[in-house]
């Protein structure tokens, strides 16, 4: 059962939308390696706006994700790819249907 989640909004720097899109798509194999990440989605909200949405069974899984390889890679690329720092929102999952 999922109880917690993250919503990470990403705005591409000028001329970097395609690169940012490739980055978020390319993070899927890393998310698949995280045992505490129950579900993970990379989404495109508009021409230059992207988000990562993921859910976890507990705080331990969420914190492991925030300290994991995707977050590390994103923060390393953020100055080059993003127009502003990522907006990271923690939330509680009230109800879910998976699978």
DSSP file (Angstrom, degrees, kcal/mol; ACC not computed):
  #  RESIDUE AA STRUCTURE BP1 BP2  ACC     N-H-->O    O-->H-N    N-H-->O    O-->H-N    TCO  KAPPA ALPHA  PHI   PSI    X-CA   Y-CA   Z-CA
    1    1 A X              0   0    0      0, 0.0     2,-0.4     0, 0.0    37,-0.0   0.000 360.0 360.0 360.0 134.7    0.0    0.0    0.0
    2    2 A X        +     0   0    0      1,-0.1    55,-0.3    36,-0.0     3,-0.1  -0.724 360.0 162.4 -91.5 140.5    1.3    3.4   -0.9
    3    3 A X        +     0   0    0     53,-2.7    90,-2.9    -2,-0.4     2,-0.3   0.584  59.1  40.2-126.0 -25.3    1.1    6.1    1.8
    4    4 A X  E     +AB  56  92A   0     52,-2.2    52,-2.9    88,-0.3     2,-0.3  -0.879  58.6 177.0-131.9 158.3    3.5    8.9    0.7
    5    5 A X  E     -AB  55  91A   0     86,-2.6    86,-2.0    -2,-0.3     2,-0.3  -0.935  19.6-135.3-151.3 175.8    4.6   10.6   -2.5
    6    6 A X  E     -AB  54  90A   0     48,-2.3    48,-1.9    -2,-0.3     2,-0.4  -0.992   5.3-165.8-135.0 142.8    6.6   13.2   -4.2
    7    7 A X  E     -AB  53  89A   0     82,-2.3    82,-2.8    -2,-0.3     2,-0.6  -0.981  12.0-173.5-126.7 116.7    5.8   15.7   -6.9
    8    8 A X  E     -AB  52  88A   0     44,-2.7    44,-2.0    -2,-0.4     2,-0.4  -0.938   7.3-159.0-118.1 110.8    8.9   17.3   -8.5
    9    9 A X  E     -AB  51  87A   0     78,-2.5    78,-2.2    -2,-0.6     2,-0.4  -0.751   8.4-168.9 -93.8 133.3    8.2   20.1  -11.0
   10   10 A X  E     -A   50   0A   0     40,-3.4    40,-3.1    -2,-0.4     2,-0.5  -0.984   9.2-164.1-128.0 126.7   11.0   20.9  -13.5
   11   11 A X  E     -A   49   0A   0     -2,-0.4    72,-2.9    73,-0.4    73,-0.6  -0.953  24.8-127.7-112.3 122.3   11.1   23.9  -15.8
   12   12 A X  B     -D   82   0B   0     36,-3.1    70,-0.3    -2,-0.5     5,-0.1  -0.369  19.3-118.1 -70.4 142.7   13.6   23.7  -18.6
   13   13 A X    >   -     0   0    0     68,-3.1     3,-2.5     1,-0.2     4,-0.3  -0.336  56.5 -65.8 -68.2 161.0   16.2   26.4  -19.2
   14   14 A X  T 3  S+     0   0    0      1,-0.3    -1,-0.2     2,-0.1    34,-0.0  -0.264 124.5   4.6 -53.6 127.7   16.0   28.2  -22.5
   15   15 A X  T 3  S+     0   0    0     -3,-0.1    -1,-0.3     1,-0.1     4,-0.2   0.542 110.1  93.9  76.3   7.5   16.8   25.8  -25.3
   16   16 A X    <>  +     0   0    0     -3,-2.5     4,-2.7    65,-0.1     5,-0.2   0.285  44.6 104.6-115.0   9.4   17.1   22.8  -23.0
   17   17 A X  H  > S+     0   0    0     -4,-0.3     4,-2.6     1,-0.2     5,-0.2   0.910  83.4  47.5 -61.0 -44.2   13.6   21.3  -23.1
   18   18 A X  H  > S+     0   0    0      1,-0.2     4,-2.2     2,-0.2    -1,-0.2   0.904 113.8  48.1 -64.9 -39.8   14.6   18.4  -25.3
   19   19 A X  H  > S+     0   0    0      2,-0.2     4,-2.1     1,-0.2    -2,-0.2   0.900 112.3  48.5 -66.9 -40.6   17.6   17.6  -23.1
   20   20 A X  H  X S+     0   0    0     -4,-2.7     4,-2.6     2,-0.2     5,-0.2   0.909 110.1  52.2 -66.6 -41.1   15.5   17.8  -20.0
   21   21 A X  H  X S+     0   0    0     -4,-2.6     4,-2.3    -5,-0.2     5,-0.2   0.927 110.5  47.7 -59.6 -45.1   12.8   15.5  -21.5
   22   22 A X  H  X S+     0   0    0     -4,-2.2     4,-2.4     1,-0.2    -1,-0.2   0.884 110.3  53.8 -63.0 -38.3   15.5   12.9  -22.4
   23   23 A X  H  X S+     0   0    0     -4,-2.1     4,-0.7     2,-0.2    -2,-0.2   0.951 110.5  44.0 -61.5 -50.4   16.9   13.2  -18.9
   24   24 A X  H >< S+     0   0    0     -4,-2.6     3,-0.8     1,-0.2     4,-0.3   0.898 115.5  48.4 -67.4 -38.3   13.6   12.5  -17.1
   25   25 A X  H >< S+     0   0    0     -4,-2.3     3,-1.4    -5,-0.2    -1,-0.2   0.913 109.1  54.7 -62.6 -41.1   12.8    9.6  -19.6
   26   26 A X  H 3< S+     0   0    0     -4,-2.4     3,-0.4     1,-0.3     4,-0.3   0.580  92.5  72.2 -71.2 -10.4   16.3    8.2  -19.0
   27   27 A X  T XX S+     0   0    0     -3,-0.8     4,-2.0    -4,-0.7     3,-0.6   0.598  71.3  91.7 -80.5 -10.4   15.8    8.1  -15.3
   28   28 A X  H <> S+     0   0    0     -3,-1.4     4,-2.4    -4,-0.3     5,-0.2   0.898  81.3  52.9 -54.5 -47.5   13.4    5.1  -15.5
   29   29 A X  H 3> S+     0   0    0     -3,-0.4     4,-0.7     1,-0.2    -1,-0.2   0.860 109.3  51.0 -58.9 -33.0   16.1    2.4  -15.1
   30   30 A X  H X4 S+     0   0    0     -3,-0.6     3,-0.7    -4,-0.3     4,-0.3   0.914 109.6  49.4 -68.3 -41.8   17.3    4.1  -12.0
   31   31 A X  H >< S+     0   0    0     -4,-2.0     3,-1.5     1,-0.2     6,-0.2   0.873 105.0  58.8 -64.2 -36.7   13.8    4.2  -10.5
   32   32 A X  H 3< S+     0   0    0     -4,-2.4    -1,-0.2     1,-0.3    -2,-0.2   0.747 101.2  56.5 -64.8 -22.2   13.3    0.5  -11.3
   33   33 A X  T << S+     0   0    0     -3,-0.7     2,-0.8    -4,-0.7    -1,-0.3   0.503  85.2  94.0 -86.0  -5.3   16.4   -0.3   -9.1
   34   34 A X    X   -     0   0    0     -3,-1.5     3,-1.4    -4,-0.3    -1,-0.0  -0.782  57.3-166.0 -92.9 106.7   14.8    1.4   -6.1
   35   35 A X  T 3  S+     0   0    0     -2,-0.8    -1,-0.2     1,-0.3    26,-0.1   0.790  87.3  54.0 -63.9 -26.2   13.0   -1.2   -4.0
   36   36 A X  T 3  S+     0   0    0     25,-0.1     2,-0.8    24,-0.1    21,-0.6   0.548  86.4  90.2 -85.6  -7.0   11.2    1.5   -1.9
   37   37 A X  E <   -C   56   0A   0     -3,-1.4    19,-0.2    -6,-0.2     3,-0.1  -0.812  53.1-178.2 -92.3 109.0    9.8    3.3   -4.9
   38   38 A X  E     +     0   0A   0     17,-1.9     2,-0.3    -2,-0.8    -1,-0.2   0.910  69.7   3.8 -75.6 -44.2    6.4    1.6   -5.6
   39   39 A X  E     -C   55   0A   0     16,-1.1    16,-2.2     2,-0.0     2,-0.4  -0.995  65.5-171.8-144.5 145.0    5.5    3.6   -8.7
   40   40 A X  E     -C   54   0A   0     -2,-0.3     2,-0.4    14,-0.2    14,-0.2  -0.999   3.5-177.4-142.6 133.3    7.4    6.3  -10.6
   41   41 A X  E     -C   53   0A   0     12,-2.7    12,-2.5    -2,-0.4     2,-0.5  -0.996  15.9-159.1-134.9 136.6    6.2    8.5  -13.5
   42   42 A X  E     -C   52   0A   0     -2,-0.4     2,-0.3    10,-0.2    10,-0.2  -0.974  27.9-176.7-107.6 127.2    8.0   11.1  -15.6
   43   43 A X  E     -C   51   0A   0      8,-3.1     8,-2.3    -2,-0.5     2,-0.5  -0.901  26.4-139.0-129.1 154.3    5.4   13.5  -17.2
   44   44 A X  E     +C   50   0A   0     -2,-0.3     6,-0.3     6,-0.2     3,-0.1  -0.960  17.7 177.2-111.9 120.3    5.4   16.4  -19.6
   45   45 A X        -     0   0    0      4,-2.5     2,-0.3    -2,-0.5     5,-0.2   0.671  67.2 -24.7 -95.2 -21.2    3.1   19.2  -18.5
   46   46 A X  S    S-     0   0    0      3,-1.6     3,-0.4     1,-0.0    -1,-0.2  -0.940  88.9 -60.4-172.9-174.9    3.9   21.6  -21.4
   47   47 A X  S    S+     0   0    0     -2,-0.3     3,-0.0     1,-0.2    -1,-0.0   0.800 133.8  12.2 -57.0 -32.2    6.6   22.5  -23.9
   48   48 A X  S    S+     0   0    0    -28,-0.0   -36,-3.1   -36,-0.0     2,-0.5   0.292 110.8  90.7-127.7   8.2    9.2   23.3  -21.2
   49   49 A X  E     +A   11   0A   0     -3,-0.4    -4,-2.5   -38,-0.2    -3,-1.6  -0.931  45.5 165.6-117.4 127.8    7.6   21.9  -18.1
   50   50 A X  E     -AC  10  44A   0    -40,-3.1   -40,-3.4    -2,-0.5     2,-0.3  -0.826  11.8-165.4-131.0 166.8    8.1   18.4  -16.7
   51   51 A X  E     -AC   9  43A   0     -8,-2.3    -8,-3.1    -2,-0.3     2,-0.5  -0.990  15.6-143.6-151.4 156.6    7.5   16.6  -13.5
   52   52 A X  E     -AC   8  42A   0    -44,-2.0   -44,-2.7    -2,-0.3     2,-0.4  -0.996  19.8-172.8-120.0 128.4    8.4   13.4  -11.7
   53   53 A X  E     +AC   7  41A   0    -12,-2.5   -12,-2.7    -2,-0.5     2,-0.3  -0.986  12.7 162.6-122.2 127.1    5.6   11.8   -9.6
   54   54 A X  E     -AC   6  40A   0    -48,-1.9   -48,-2.3    -2,-0.4     2,-0.3  -0.979  20.7-149.6-144.9 158.5    6.4    8.8   -7.4
   55   55 A X  E     -AC   5  39A   0    -16,-2.2   -17,-1.9    -2,-0.3   -16,-1.1  -0.921   9.1-168.4-133.1 156.2    4.9    7.0   -4.5
   56   56 A X  E     -AC   4  37A   0    -52,-2.9   -53,-2.7    -2,-0.3   -52,-2.2  -0.942  29.6-131.4-142.2 154.8    6.2    5.0   -1.5
   57   57 A X  S    S+     0   0    0    -21,-0.6     2,-0.3    -2,-0.3    -1,-0.1   0.767  90.2   0.4 -77.8 -26.8    4.9    2.7    1.2
   58   58 A X  S  > S-     0   0    0    -22,-0.3     4,-1.7   -54,-0.1     3,-0.3  -0.940  78.2 -94.1-155.5 173.2    6.8    4.6    3.9
   59   59 A X  H  > S+     0   0    0     -2,-0.3     4,-2.9     1,-0.2     5,-0.3   0.825 117.1  62.8 -65.0 -32.1    9.0    7.5    4.8
   60   60 A X  H  > S+     0   0    0      1,-0.2     4,-2.1     2,-0.2    -1,-0.2   0.916 105.2  45.8 -59.9 -43.8   12.1    5.3    4.5
   61   61 A X  H  > S+     0   0    0     -3,-0.3     4,-2.0     2,-0.2    -1,-0.2   0.899 113.4  49.4 -65.9 -41.2   11.4    4.6    0.8
   62   62 A X  H  X S+     0   0    0     -4,-1.7     4,-2.3     2,-0.2    -2,-0.2   0.929 112.6  46.3 -65.2 -45.0   10.7    8.3    0.1
   63   63 A X  H  X S+     0   0    0     -4,-2.9     4,-1.5     1,-0.2    -1,-0.2   0.875 109.9  54.3 -66.6 -36.3   13.9    9.5    1.9
   64   64 A X  H  < S+     0   0    0     -4,-2.1    -1,-0.2    -5,-0.3    -2,-0.2   0.898 109.6  48.6 -62.5 -39.2   16.0    6.8    0.1
   65   65 A X  H >< S+     0   0    0     -4,-2.0     3,-1.5     1,-0.2     6,-0.6   0.927 108.9  52.0 -65.9 -44.7   14.7    8.1   -3.2
   66   66 A X  H 3< S+     0   0    0     -4,-2.3    -1,-0.2     1,-0.3    -2,-0.2   0.775 116.4  41.0 -63.5 -25.3   15.5   11.7   -2.3
   67   67 A X  T 3< S+     0   0    0     -4,-1.5    -1,-0.3    -5,-0.2    -2,-0.2   0.320 103.8 101.4-100.4   6.4   19.0   10.6   -1.5
   68   68 A X  S <> S-     0   0    0     -3,-1.5     4,-2.1    -4,-0.1     5,-0.1   0.011  90.0 -83.7 -89.1-169.3   19.3    8.3   -4.5
   69   69 A X  H  > S+     0   0    0      2,-0.2     4,-2.5     1,-0.2     5,-0.2   0.800 121.1  54.7 -69.3 -32.8   20.9    8.3   -7.9
   70   70 A X  H  > S+     0   0    0      2,-0.2     4,-2.8     1,-0.2    -1,-0.2   0.958 111.7  44.3 -66.0 -48.8   18.0   10.1   -9.7
   71   71 A X  H  > S+     0   0    0     -6,-0.6     4,-2.7     1,-0.2     5,-0.2   0.906 113.9  51.2 -61.3 -41.4   18.1   13.1   -7.3
   72   72 A X  H  X S+     0   0    0     -4,-2.1     4,-1.7     2,-0.2    -1,-0.2   0.927 112.7  44.7 -61.4 -46.0   21.9   13.1   -7.4
   73   73 A X  H  X S+     0   0    0     -4,-2.5     4,-1.8     2,-0.2    -2,-0.2   0.902 113.1  51.6 -66.3 -40.7   22.0   13.2  -11.2
   74   74 A X  H  X S+     0   0    0     -4,-2.8     4,-1.9     1,-0.2    -2,-0.2   0.934 110.0  47.9 -62.7 -46.2   19.2   15.8  -11.3
   75   75 A X  H  X S+     0   0    0     -4,-2.7     4,-0.5     1,-0.2    -1,-0.2   0.839 110.3  52.9 -66.5 -30.7   21.0   18.1   -8.9
   76   76 A X  H  < S+     0   0    0     -4,-1.7    -1,-0.2    -5,-0.2    -2,-0.2   0.856 118.5  35.9 -69.0 -34.4   24.3   17.7  -10.9
   77   77 A X  H >X S+     0   0    0     -4,-1.8     4,-2.6    -3,-0.2     3,-1.1   0.607  93.0  92.8 -93.3 -14.2   22.5   18.7  -14.1
   78   78 A X  H 3X S+     0   0    0     -4,-1.9     4,-2.5     1,-0.3    -1,-0.1   0.868  80.6  54.2 -52.3 -47.5   20.1   21.3  -12.6
   79   79 A X  H 3< S+     0   0    0     -4,-0.5    -1,-0.3     1,-0.2    -2,-0.1   0.833 118.8  36.2 -59.8 -29.0   22.3   24.4  -13.2
   80   80 A X  H <4 S+     0   0    0     -3,-1.1    -2,-0.2    -4,-0.2    -1,-0.2   0.832 127.6  31.8 -90.5 -36.2   22.6   23.5  -16.9
   81   81 A X  H  < S+     0   0    0     -4,-2.6   -68,-3.1    -7,-0.2     2,-0.3   0.737 105.0  72.0 -97.5 -25.4   19.1   22.1  -17.7
   82   82 A X  B  <  -D   12   0B   0     -4,-2.5   -70,-0.3    -5,-0.3     3,-0.1  -0.723  56.7-153.4-105.9 144.6   16.7   24.0  -15.4
   83   83 A X  S    S+     0   0    0    -72,-2.9     2,-0.3    -2,-0.3   -71,-0.1   0.728  90.2   4.2 -77.6 -24.0   15.5   27.6  -15.4
   84   84 A X  S    S-     0   0    0    -73,-0.6   -73,-0.4    -6,-0.1    -1,-0.2  -0.952  99.5 -72.9-151.8 163.0   14.9   27.4  -11.7
   85   85 A X        -     0   0    0     -2,-0.3   -74,-0.1     1,-0.1    -2,-0.1  -0.264  64.6 -90.7 -58.0 150.5   15.6   25.0   -8.9
   86   86 A X        -     0   0    0      1,-0.1     2,-0.8   -76,-0.1   -76,-0.2  -0.333  33.9-128.9 -61.5 144.8   13.2   21.9   -8.9
   87   87 A X  E     -B    9   0A   0    -78,-2.2   -78,-2.5    -3,-0.1     2,-0.6  -0.880  27.1-166.9 -97.2 111.6   10.1   22.4   -6.9
   88   88 A X  E     -B    8   0A   0     -2,-0.8     2,-0.5   -80,-0.2   -80,-0.2  -0.892   6.0-175.9-107.9 117.2    9.9   19.3   -4.6
   89   89 A X  E     -B    7   0A   0    -82,-2.8   -82,-2.3    -2,-0.6     2,-0.3  -0.955  12.1-153.8-116.6 124.3    6.6   18.7   -2.9
   90   90 A X  E     +B    6   0A   0     -2,-0.5     2,-0.3   -84,-0.2   -84,-0.2  -0.733  24.1 173.5 -88.4 142.7    6.0   15.9   -0.4
   91   91 A X  E     -B    5   0A   0    -86,-2.0   -86,-2.6    -2,-0.3     2,-0.4  -0.971  32.1-117.0-146.3 162.6    2.5   14.6    0.0
   92   92 A X  E     -B    4   0A   0     -2,-0.3     2,-0.6   -88,-0.2   -88,-0.3  -0.797  28.1-130.2 -95.3 142.1    0.3   12.0    1.6
   93   93 A X        -     0   0    0    -90,-2.9     3,-0.1    -2,-0.4   -38,-0.0  -0.853  21.6-175.7 -93.6 120.9   -1.5    9.5   -0.6
   94   94 A X        -     0   0    0     -2,-0.6     2,-0.3     1,-0.3    -1,-0.2   0.817  69.6  -5.9 -86.9 -33.9   -5.2    9.3    0.5
   95   95 A X        -     0   0    0      2,-0.0    -1,-0.3   -92,-0.0     2,-0.3  -0.976  67.2-177.2-158.3 151.4   -6.2    6.6   -1.9
   96   96 A X        -     0   0    0     -2,-0.3     2,-0.4    -3,-0.1   -94,-0.0  -0.997  19.6-156.9-153.2 151.8   -4.6    4.7   -4.8
   97   97 A X        -     0   0    0     -2,-0.3     2,-0.4     2,-0.0    -2,-0.0  -0.974  22.4-179.2-127.9 116.4   -5.3    2.1   -7.4
   98   98 A X              0   0    0     -2,-0.4    -2,-0.0     1,-0.1   -59,-0.0  -0.932 360.0 360.0-117.1 139.6   -2.2    0.4   -8.7
   99   99 A X              0   0    0     -2,-0.4    -1,-0.1     0, 0.0    -2,-0.0   0.463 360.0 360.0  75.6 360.0   -2.1   -2.3  -11.4
